């Protein structure tokens, strides 16, 4: 939602055109409106490419569930009929597909008929947060395939690729600055564009230039932005929770205010450990039969169901030495089922639990916000809304560049700068914008650094323009 301005809101600079006449200034707010328009233009020019990439990759990402169902149909589904075999047998069947020394880290039982069980192993040959997943037919124990999954959500390779592309352009930690830059500025561009649209709807310009081709283009650009404003601001806010610098600040604020998401305690306290200080968690899978954690999977599942873990989408994680088993629900749809419990490795009694119903309101909102950002909360309707919002943002950005190309100053004309429009503000307004910029820069470091960069560039352009402008001839 960006466009050029000539100093009076909504008038694109087209030299020597009779279509556009100067609009009388509004002494009450024209200067501020011009400043907002300049800022909106700068955001669009400099941050627009990053927003465009984020929108393109985000559109692909929200459509991945349907794509993956087809792409990994052989691994995710089965046509075999009959009752499921014990989880212990399924986990041992999966071990045959991987090296004997790999540690079992989790099992995700088949969520329903026609679906496979996923058995996850830690593999030192993989990258951080990656596991090797073996897919097993729960009825026949036939191995359906092996894939690498990523993160606690266990996303598959295609979505992992899109996730890394959306988050970091496949450039690792260095590339994460791009997505944080886009998320930091998206809400500012959206709110600024909404203000510009509202001013034009109620100002004299709307009455004087109705029907002009440039205004029709600007109208489409503004309508798209205003229509999608709430969704775009939501995507910006939730996207920042994953960011490198702003995300760390958000986490710190949540810790300070006690808004963190509750988690279970896995470390066993006094009287909770297995006799002799041993438990079934730290034993290797290739050890004696009694030390095999796979042998207890069915008992752990039964205990979890009895304790209220009733979602078909669950994950069972064998414990490490001195810790408890963990069973968690992984269904982020509505209603969210993300309860987690810890079970004593000997008695299978519940030692700790974190139920979603008991989460603080902010923790629930964060959980719902992240799920909605990923297109998981309401299933297909959530995906459609996000896809339309991303496509709409792409169109708005392209419209914005078209508006800018039509309204650029003529060759040799002085540039229209942000510095010049800022200096025309009243002193109180200048002070207010400085305070607001400093506060936003402190809270959102990527926004602050980029704002400082293009303000310096803009100020340099302004100084050069002043130096090249004709000097008045002194009177004799």
Secondary structure, DSSP 8 states (H G I E B T S, - for coil): -----SSSTT----TT-TT-------TTTHHHHHHHHHHHHHHHHHHHHHHHHHHHHHHHHHTHHHHHHHHTHHHHB----S----HHHHHHHHHTTS-TT-EEEEEE---STTB-EEEEEE-TTS-TTEEEEEEE-TTT--EEEEEEEETTTTB-HHHHHHHHHHHHTT-HHHHHHHHHHHHHHHHHHHHHHHHHHHHHHHSHHHHHSTT-HHHHHHHHHHHHHHHTHHHHHHHHHHHHTTSSHHHHHHHHHHHHHT--------B--TTTS-GGG--SSSS-TTS-GGG-GGGGHHHHHHHHHHTT---SSEEEE---TTB-EEEEE-B-SSS-B--EEEE-TTT--EEEEE-GGGS-HHHHHHHHHHHHHTT-SSTHHHHHHHHHHHHHHHHHHHHHHHHHHHS---TTS----HHHHHHTS-HHHHHHHHHHHHHHHHH-HHHHHHHHHHHHHHHHHHHHHHHHS-------
